Amino acid sequence: MSERFGATASITAADIMSRKVVVAHPADSVATVARQLAAHGISAVPVVDAEGKLLGMVSEGDIMRPFGAKNQMRRAWWLEMLAEGEDLAPDFLEYIKQDNRKASDLMTRDVIGAPETATVGEIADLLTEHHVKRVPVLKDGHVVGIVSRADIVRALAQHKL
């Protein structure tokens, strides 16, 4: 893909990445992560340890999944069972705990990252191949930036291809 970008082949992740990366920590509550996404107008955050090492990613989709129709039907079924005087089943107790989930419970652990030296073409390939909207930029396993599809589009627009 790099050949198609011509002049942008020399543009790297370090050139276009957002350096002020909003991150979450494994123990952050789902509500905390949701507030971060909303406050910063972003759709995902890397989850990092205390040293900034990448552990995973949490997206809006990860947060919304438990509130989907399938889980709502399951919740309704459990509530109906409770109304009929059934004992609390372990599965139901586990379901209730969803409200107490942490970023580490929701995050995608197998995250696609890129080095600072990755070219625009290489990053575009990663986004396309893995059906993701952004990649964290890593140096020695630590998050130093993030490149989104919008960053690539801006880079292409600036080079008037």
N, C-alpha and C positions, 0 to 999 in steps of 0.2 A: 504494500500500500504506500510506503514511503515515496516510491518513485513518482506516483501520481501527484504528490504534494509539491514537487519541484523545490521552490525556494524555502518551503517550510520544513524540508527534510532535516535542516540543521537546527530547527527550533526544538528545544527539549522541554521536558516536564518542569525543570527548574525555571525556565523562561516564562511559563504560563500558569504555573500552579498558584492557588490561593495559599498564602503562607500562614494566615491567621485562621487556623483550623479549629472549629468548634468540636470538642471531643466529649465523650461520656466515659464514665468509669464503671467497672463491672458492678459495683454495689449501688449505682444510681437507680432510683425507682423509675418505672415506666412513665409516671407523671412528670418526673424531672426531665427525662429525655424528650417527652412530648413538648414540654414548655421550651426547651432549647430549640427544637426544630421550628416551632411556631415563632419564637422571638427573633430568630435569625433568618427566617424565610428559606430554610433549607429542607431537604427531604431525607437526609441520612447523616449519621455521625459515626466516625470511627470510635471504637471502644478501646481505650488504652489503659495500661497499668500505670503505676505511680511515676515510672521513668519515661512514659510516653511510648512504650513498645506496643505495637498493634496486637490486639487480641481478637477483634472482630468488628462488625459493622451492624448498626441498628438503623433500619429505614422506617418510613411511614407505614409501609406494607407490613413490616414485622409487628408494629404496634397495633395496627388495625385488625390483623388476622383473628385474634380471639373474640372480636366483636362482630364477626361476620355472621351471616344467617345460619350457617351450619352449627356454630357454637351457641347461638341464641336458641335454636331448637333443642339442643342438648340440655341447656340450662332450664328451659321450660319443662322438659321431660323430668329432670331431677326434681324441680320444684313440685310438680304434680305428684311424684312418688312420695315426697316428704309430706304433702298434704294428706296423703292416704295413710300416714303413720308408719311408713317404712323406716328401718334403721338407716342412719347415715352411712352410706357406702364409702369405701376408701377413694373410689374414683370421684365421687362428688366432693369430698373434702379436698382432693387435689385440684379440682376445678375451681373451687372457691378461692384457693390460694393464688389464682391468677391475678387477683387484684394486688397482690404483694410481690409480683414479679420484679426482677431487677434487669438491668441491661444485659447482664451475663446470661439470663434465661432466654432472652429474645434474639440475641445477636447471631448473625451468620459468622461462623468461625473460620470457614474456608474462604478467606478474602483474597481477591486478586489485587495485587499492588504493583507499583512500577518504581523503578529507580529514578533518581533525578535526571539521569542521562537518557532516559527513554525519549524517543522522538515523537512528534505529534502523530505521525503515521503509526508508530508502534502502539501508542496509547489508543488511537482510534480503533485499531485492530482488536485490542483487549476489550474495549467497551462493546464492540460489535459481537465478537466471538462469545463473550460471557454474558451478554444481555444485561449489562449494568450501566448505570448512569454516571458513575464517577469511580475514580480509583485513588486510593491514598498513595502518596508518594513517600517512599521509604528510604531511609539511610540507616544501615545497620539494624534493620527491623523496627526503627522508630519512625513515627509519623512526622514528616517535616513539611508536608503540604498535601493538597488534594487537587486533582484535575477532574473537572466535570465536562460533560458534552458541550456546555455553553462556553467553557474556556477554549475548547478546540475550535468551535465556530467563530469565536472572536479572533483567534489567531489566524484562521483562514481568511476572515473578512479584512483584517489589517494588511494581509499580504496580497490582496486583490487578485486572487487566482481565477 
